C-alpha cells in the first residue's frame, strides 16, 4: 500500500512528546483561514511512499528519537486511514510511540471503522479544536464542528490520551464567552492531558504569495504571547466551572 505525503521532518520538537519523526500527509478537507500549510490541501499533491519506506527513514534517525516517536500530521492524516493504520501498526511492532495530529475533519460517527483501525495503534492524539461555535467554525474552516467534537468524545470513550490545541485569532477566536465555552466543553473530556493555546501568526503569507493564493486574513495582526496566556486562563476557568457543575 502507498500513501500520499507532502514531506517529512527528522527532528520535530513541537509535535508530541520528545524529539519526533514527523510525516506530513497530503490532503485536507478544511480550509482554515490561518492555515500555514496550504500546499498540503490538494489530495493529488505530494508524492507516494510506502509505510516501510517511512519506517526505514525513521530507523536512520532512531538513535536521536528514543524519547519521542513518530507523528502523523498534515494536511489531514485521517483522510488516508488505511495507509495511516499500516504505518502506525508497523511503528508499534517496533515499539515506536505513535502520535496523531488531527483536526478530525473527515470523521463520521456513523462510519468510523477505518479510523478505529488507526486508533488501535495510536498512543496519543493531538486534536485541533478550531472554534467551539458551529457557525464560527464554519466561517473559519468551511465546515461545521459537530463531527470534530464527536471525534473528541469518541477518543474519550476509547480512553486515548489527547492534547488539545486551540489557535487564538484576533477578532475570530478570542472572544471571552467562546473561550469559556470551550473550557466547559473540555471539562467533559477526562482524557485531556495537555492544553496548548497558540497565538495566531501570519508567517505563512509568503507561502500563499508563492502559490498564487490570496491570504484570507491580510489585515489580522499576530496575537501577542500575553494575549494567548490570557486566553488560556479563560479556557482553564471554563474547565473549572464545568467540573464544579458536575460535582
Buried (B, 14 or more C-beta within 10 A) or exposed (E): EEBBBBBBBBEBEEBBBBBBBBBBBBBBBBBBBBBBBBBBBBBEBBEEBBBEEBBEBBEEBBEEBEEBBBBBBBBBBBBBBEBBBBBBBBBBEEEBBBBBBBBBBBBEEEEBEBBEBBBEBBBBBBBBBBBBBBEBBEEBBEBBBEBBBBBBEBBBEEEBBBBBBBBBBBEBBBBEEBBBBBBBBBBBBEBBEEBBBBBBBBEBEEBBEEEEEEBBBEEBEEBEEEBBEBBBEBBBBBBEBBBEEEE
